[in-house]
């Protein structure tokens, strides 16, 4: 399966010892279907050398190829979403800047003199 979205969280690397030696994994949260009223999120995991190979950072637009598996532990069932390939999303639109260009530009013309002049009528009830 594959999914395209933006990485919104990168969890710390977890390590441990198993019967086959040392293991490490890292979990990531990807937000997808962002055009919908309520965008969805999914957590996936990378194991071993793939963590360093892909070097996933928060905010990246990625296409994630993964498999879904299920396992039982202590009588409960858990889903496991393991990514096996991660690549940049070449179809993603460039991100918009946080402030529109020119909003605080230094070359903004001053207001017309009529707006800067004080009223000549002293009986004005305006406080300025």
Number of C-alpha atoms within 10 A of each C-alpha: 8 11 16 20 23 21 21 17 16 16 12 10 13 11 13 9 9 8 6 6 7 10 14 15 17 18 20 18 18 25 19 18 14 12 7 8 7 9 10 12 16 14 17 18 18 23 18 14 11 18 16 10 9 13 8 21 13 13 15 15 25 20 20 21 16 19 13 11 10 9 10 9 7 5 6 7 10 10 10 15 18 18 19 13 13 20 13 15 16 10 10 14 8 8 8 7 7 6 8 8 8 9 8 9 8 7 7 9 7 7 8 8 8 8 8 9 8 10 12 7 7 8 7 9 7 7 4 6
